[in-house]
Amino acid sequence: MFGPLEKLVLDLAVAMTRTPPAVGDELIAELKRHFTDAQIIELTTEIALANYRGRFNRALGCQAAGFSAGAFCPLPQEPG
C-alpha cells in the first residue's frame, strides 16, 4: 500500500503522462512542501524518461522480451 507521499509522487507521474501534460500549480506547491527544488527536478526527470521510453517502445511496437516473466518484488508484510 502506498503512503501519502508516494501517492503524491504518483499524482505527479499521472499528471505528467497525460496528453497534454496537466501538472498544475497546486500539485507543484504540494510537492514543494515535501521536497526541495532539486528533488522535484530529479523526480520530474525520472518520470519524463520513463514516459519517453514507454512511448518510444510503443511507437516502434517493441514487446517484452520475457526476461522478467513472473518476476516481481513483493512488499514486506506489515508487522502485527
DOROMAR-595396 format. One record per atom (N, C-alpha, C): residue in one letter; residue number from 1; atom name; x, y, z. Coordinates in steps of 0.05 Angstrom, whole numbers, plus 5000, padded with zeros to 4 digits. Layout:
REM residues N
{'A', NUM, 'CA', {X, Y, Z}},
...
***
This chain:
REM residues 80
{'M', 1, 'N', {5017, 4977, 5000}},
{'M', 1, 'CA', {5000, 5000, 5000}},
{'M', 1, 'C', {5018, 5025, 5000}},
{'F', 2, 'N', {5011, 5044, 4985}},
{'F', 2, 'CA', {5026, 5069, 4983}},
{'F', 2, 'C', {5018, 5089, 5005}},
{'G', 3, 'N', {5039, 5102, 5015}},
{'G', 3, 'CA', {5034, 5123, 5035}},
{'G', 3, 'C', {5027, 5149, 5021}},
{'P', 4, 'N', {5020, 5170, 5037}},
{'P', 4, 'CA', {5012, 5196, 5025}},
{'P', 4, 'C', {5033, 5208, 5007}},
{'L', 5, 'N', {5059, 5207, 5015}},
{'L', 5, 'CA', {5080, 5219, 4999}},
{'L', 5, 'C', {5083, 5204, 4973}},
{'E', 6, 'N', {5082, 5178, 4974}},
{'E', 6, 'CA', {5084, 5162, 4949}},
{'E', 6, 'C', {5061, 5168, 4931}},
{'K', 7, 'N', {5037, 5171, 4942}},
{'K', 7, 'CA', {5014, 5177, 4925}},
{'K', 7, 'C', {5017, 5205, 4913}},
{'L', 8, 'N', {5029, 5223, 4927}},
{'L', 8, 'CA', {5034, 5250, 4915}},
{'L', 8, 'C', {5053, 5248, 4891}},
{'V', 9, 'N', {5074, 5232, 4893}},
{'V', 9, 'CA', {5092, 5228, 4871}},
{'V', 9, 'C', {5077, 5214, 4848}},
{'L', 10, 'N', {5060, 5195, 4854}},
{'L', 10, 'CA', {5045, 5182, 4833}},
{'L', 10, 'C', {5026, 5202, 4819}},
{'D', 11, 'N', {5015, 5221, 4835}},
{'D', 11, 'CA', {4998, 5242, 4823}},
{'D', 11, 'C', {5014, 5258, 4803}},
{'L', 12, 'N', {5040, 5263, 4809}},
{'L', 12, 'CA', {5057, 5278, 4791}},
{'L', 12, 'C', {5061, 5261, 4765}},
{'A', 13, 'N', {5066, 5235, 4769}},
{'A', 13, 'CA', {5071, 5218, 4746}},
{'A', 13, 'C', {5046, 5217, 4728}},
{'V', 14, 'N', {5023, 5214, 4740}},
{'V', 14, 'CA', {4998, 5213, 4724}},
{'V', 14, 'C', {4994, 5240, 4709}},
{'A', 15, 'N', {4998, 5262, 4723}},
{'A', 15, 'CA', {4994, 5288, 4711}},
{'A', 15, 'C', {5014, 5293, 4688}},
{'M', 16, 'N', {5038, 5283, 4691}},
{'M', 16, 'CA', {5059, 5287, 4670}},
{'M', 16, 'C', {5054, 5270, 4646}},
{'T', 17, 'N', {5041, 5247, 4649}},
{'T', 17, 'CA', {5038, 5228, 4627}},
{'T', 17, 'C', {5012, 5232, 4612}},
{'R', 18, 'N', {4995, 5250, 4621}},
{'R', 18, 'CA', {4971, 5256, 4606}},
{'R', 18, 'C', {4978, 5270, 4580}},
{'T', 19, 'N', {4960, 5269, 4561}},
{'T', 19, 'CA', {4964, 5283, 4536}},
{'T', 19, 'C', {4941, 5303, 4532}},
{'P', 20, 'N', {4947, 5328, 4534}},
{'P', 20, 'CA', {4973, 5341, 4541}},
{'P', 20, 'C', {4978, 5339, 4571}},
{'P', 21, 'N', {5004, 5342, 4579}},
{'P', 21, 'CA', {5010, 5341, 4607}},
{'P', 21, 'C', {4994, 5362, 4623}},
{'A', 22, 'N', {4987, 5355, 4647}},
{'A', 22, 'CA', {4969, 5372, 4663}},
{'A', 22, 'C', {4979, 5375, 4692}},
{'V', 23, 'N', {5003, 5385, 4695}},
{'V', 23, 'CA', {5015, 5389, 4722}},
{'V', 23, 'C', {5007, 5418, 4731}},
{'G', 24, 'N', {4990, 5419, 4750}},
{'G', 24, 'CA', {4980, 5445, 4759}},
{'G', 24, 'C', {4997, 5457, 4781}},
{'D', 25, 'N', {4992, 5483, 4786}},
{'D', 25, 'CA', {5006, 5497, 4807}},
{'D', 25, 'C', {5001, 5486, 4835}},
{'E', 26, 'N', {4977, 5475, 4840}},
{'E', 26, 'CA', {4971, 5464, 4866}},
{'E', 26, 'C', {4988, 5439, 4871}},
{'L', 27, 'N', {4992, 5422, 4851}},
{'L', 27, 'CA', {5008, 5398, 4854}},
{'L', 27, 'C', {5037, 5406, 4859}},
{'I', 28, 'N', {5048, 5425, 4845}},
{'I', 28, 'CA', {5075, 5434, 4849}},
{'I', 28, 'C', {5078, 5446, 4877}},
{'A', 29, 'N', {5059, 5461, 4886}},
{'A', 29, 'CA', {5060, 5473, 4913}},
{'A', 29, 'C', {5060, 5451, 4934}},
{'E', 30, 'N', {5044, 5430, 4930}},
{'E', 30, 'CA', {5044, 5408, 4950}},
{'E', 30, 'C', {5070, 5393, 4949}},
{'L', 31, 'N', {5082, 5389, 4926}},
{'L', 31, 'CA', {5108, 5376, 4924}},
{'L', 31, 'C', {5129, 5392, 4938}},
{'K', 32, 'N', {5128, 5419, 4936}},
{'K', 32, 'CA', {5147, 5436, 4949}},
{'K', 32, 'C', {5145, 5435, 4979}},
{'R', 33, 'N', {5123, 5426, 4990}},
{'R', 33, 'CA', {5121, 5423, 5019}},
{'R', 33, 'C', {5137, 5400, 5029}},
{'H', 34, 'N', {5143, 5381, 5011}},
{'H', 34, 'CA', {5157, 5356, 5019}},
{'H', 34, 'C', {5184, 5352, 5007}},
{'F', 35, 'N', {5190, 5366, 4985}},
{'F', 35, 'CA', {5215, 5362, 4970}},
{'F', 35, 'C', {5228, 5388, 4964}},
{'T', 36, 'N', {5255, 5387, 4962}},
{'T', 36, 'CA', {5270, 5411, 4953}},
{'T', 36, 'C', {5266, 5414, 4923}},
{'D', 37, 'N', {5274, 5437, 4912}},
{'D', 37, 'CA', {5272, 5441, 4883}},
{'D', 37, 'C', {5288, 5420, 4868}},
{'A', 38, 'N', {5312, 5414, 4879}},
{'A', 38, 'CA', {5329, 5394, 4865}},
{'A', 38, 'C', {5316, 5367, 4865}},
{'Q', 39, 'N', {5303, 5359, 4886}},
{'Q', 39, 'CA', {5289, 5334, 4888}},
{'Q', 39, 'C', {5265, 5333, 4868}},
{'I', 40, 'N', {5251, 5355, 4866}},
{'I', 40, 'CA', {5228, 5356, 4847}},
{'I', 40, 'C', {5239, 5354, 4818}},
{'I', 41, 'N', {5261, 5367, 4813}},
{'I', 41, 'CA', {5273, 5365, 4786}},
{'I', 41, 'C', {5281, 5336, 4780}},
{'E', 42, 'N', {5293, 5322, 4800}},
{'E', 42, 'CA', {5301, 5295, 4796}},
{'E', 42, 'C', {5277, 5276, 4792}},
{'L', 43, 'N', {5256, 5280, 4808}},
{'L', 43, 'CA', {5232, 5264, 4805}},
{'L', 43, 'C', {5220, 5269, 4777}},
{'T', 44, 'N', {5218, 5294, 4769}},
{'T', 44, 'CA', {5206, 5301, 4743}},
{'T', 44, 'C', {5222, 5289, 4720}},
{'T', 45, 'N', {5249, 5290, 4723}},
{'T', 45, 'CA', {5266, 5279, 4702}},
{'T', 45, 'C', {5262, 5249, 4700}},
{'E', 46, 'N', {5262, 5234, 4722}},
{'E', 46, 'CA', {5258, 5205, 4721}},
{'E', 46, 'C', {5231, 5197, 4709}},
{'I', 47, 'N', {5210, 5212, 4717}},
{'I', 47, 'CA', {5183, 5206, 4706}},
{'I', 47, 'C', {5183, 5212, 4676}},
{'A', 48, 'N', {5195, 5234, 4668}},
{'A', 48, 'CA', {5196, 5241, 4639}},
{'A', 48, 'C', {5211, 5220, 4623}},
{'L', 49, 'N', {5233, 5210, 4634}},
{'L', 49, 'CA', {5249, 5190, 4620}},
{'L', 49, 'C', {5234, 5164, 4617}},
{'A', 50, 'N', {5220, 5156, 4639}},
{'A', 50, 'CA', {5204, 5131, 4637}},
{'A', 50, 'C', {5181, 5134, 4617}},
{'N', 51, 'N', {5169, 5158, 4616}},
{'N', 51, 'CA', {5148, 5163, 4597}},
{'N', 51, 'C', {5159, 5162, 4569}},
{'Y', 52, 'N', {5182, 5175, 4565}},
{'Y', 52, 'CA', {5195, 5175, 4539}},
{'Y', 52, 'C', {5200, 5146, 4529}},
{'R', 53, 'N', {5212, 5130, 4546}},
{'R', 53, 'CA', {5219, 5102, 4538}},
{'R', 53, 'C', {5194, 5087, 4532}},
{'G', 54, 'N', {5173, 5090, 4548}},
{'G', 54, 'CA', {5148, 5076, 4543}},
{'G', 54, 'C', {5135, 5084, 4517}},
{'R', 55, 'N', {5135, 5110, 4511}},
{'R', 55, 'CA', {5123, 5119, 4486}},
{'R', 55, 'C', {5140, 5112, 4462}},
{'F', 56, 'N', {5166, 5113, 4465}},
{'F', 56, 'CA', {5185, 5105, 4443}},
{'F', 56, 'C', {5180, 5075, 4436}},
{'N', 57, 'N', {5181, 5058, 4457}},
{'N', 57, 'CA', {5177, 5030, 4452}},
{'N', 57, 'C', {5150, 5023, 4440}},
{'R', 58, 'N', {5130, 5037, 4450}},
{'R', 58, 'CA', {5103, 5032, 4439}},
{'R', 58, 'C', {5101, 5040, 4410}},
{'A', 59, 'N', {5113, 5064, 4403}},
{'A', 59, 'CA', {5111, 5073, 4376}},
{'A', 59, 'C', {5125, 5054, 4356}},
{'L', 60, 'N', {5146, 5041, 4365}},
{'L', 60, 'CA', {5161, 5022, 4348}},
{'L', 60, 'C', {5151, 4993, 4351}},
{'G', 61, 'N', {5131, 4989, 4367}},
{'G', 61, 'CA', {5120, 4963, 4370}},
{'G', 61, 'C', {5137, 4943, 4386}},
{'C', 62, 'N', {5155, 4954, 4403}},
{'C', 62, 'CA', {5172, 4937, 4419}},
{'C', 62, 'C', {5156, 4922, 4439}},
{'Q', 63, 'N', {5161, 4897, 4442}},
{'Q', 63, 'CA', {5147, 4880, 4461}},
{'Q', 63, 'C', {5166, 4870, 4483}},
{'A', 64, 'N', {5155, 4861, 4504}},
{'A', 64, 'CA', {5172, 4850, 4526}},
{'A', 64, 'C', {5187, 4826, 4515}},
{'A', 65, 'N', {5212, 4823, 4524}},
{'A', 65, 'CA', {5229, 4801, 4516}},
{'A', 65, 'C', {5226, 4777, 4534}},
{'G', 66, 'N', {5211, 4779, 4555}},
{'G', 66, 'CA', {5206, 4756, 4572}},
{'G', 66, 'C', {5227, 4752, 4594}},
{'F', 67, 'N', {5246, 4770, 4597}},
{'F', 67, 'CA', {5267, 4767, 4616}},
{'F', 67, 'C', {5257, 4767, 4645}},
{'S', 68, 'N', {5235, 4780, 4650}},
{'S', 68, 'CA', {5225, 4782, 4677}},
{'S', 68, 'C', {5198, 4769, 4680}},
{'A', 69, 'N', {5191, 4751, 4663}},
{'A', 69, 'CA', {5165, 4738, 4664}},
{'A', 69, 'C', {5161, 4724, 4691}},
{'G', 70, 'N', {5141, 4732, 4705}},
{'G', 70, 'CA', {5135, 4721, 4732}},
{'G', 70, 'C', {5152, 4733, 4754}},
{'A', 71, 'N', {5170, 4751, 4748}},
{'A', 71, 'CA', {5187, 4762, 4768}},
{'A', 71, 'C', {5173, 4787, 4780}},
{'F', 72, 'N', {5175, 4789, 4806}},
{'F', 72, 'CA', {5164, 4813, 4819}},
{'F', 72, 'C', {5178, 4815, 4847}},
{'C', 73, 'N', {5175, 4838, 4858}},
{'C', 73, 'CA', {5186, 4843, 4885}},
{'C', 73, 'C', {5163, 4848, 4904}},
{'P', 74, 'N', {5156, 4828, 4920}},
{'P', 74, 'CA', {5134, 4832, 4939}},
{'P', 74, 'C', {5141, 4853, 4960}},
{'L', 75, 'N', {5120, 4867, 4968}},
{'L', 75, 'CA', {5124, 4886, 4990}},
{'L', 75, 'C', {5126, 4871, 5016}},
{'P', 76, 'N', {5143, 4881, 5034}},
{'P', 76, 'CA', {5145, 4868, 5061}},
{'P', 76, 'C', {5118, 4869, 5075}},
{'Q', 77, 'N', {5113, 4848, 5090}},
{'Q', 77, 'CA', {5088, 4847, 5106}},
{'Q', 77, 'C', {5090, 4865, 5130}},
{'E', 78, 'N', {5068, 4879, 5135}},
{'E', 78, 'CA', {5067, 4897, 5159}},
{'E', 78, 'C', {5067, 4879, 5184}},
{'P', 79, 'N', {5083, 4886, 5204}},
{'P', 79, 'CA', {5082, 4870, 5229}},
{'P', 79, 'C', {5055, 4874, 5243}},
{'G', 80, 'N', {5046, 4852, 5254}},
{'G', 80, 'CA', {5024, 4854, 5271}},
{'G', 80, 'C', {4997, 4847, 5262}},
***
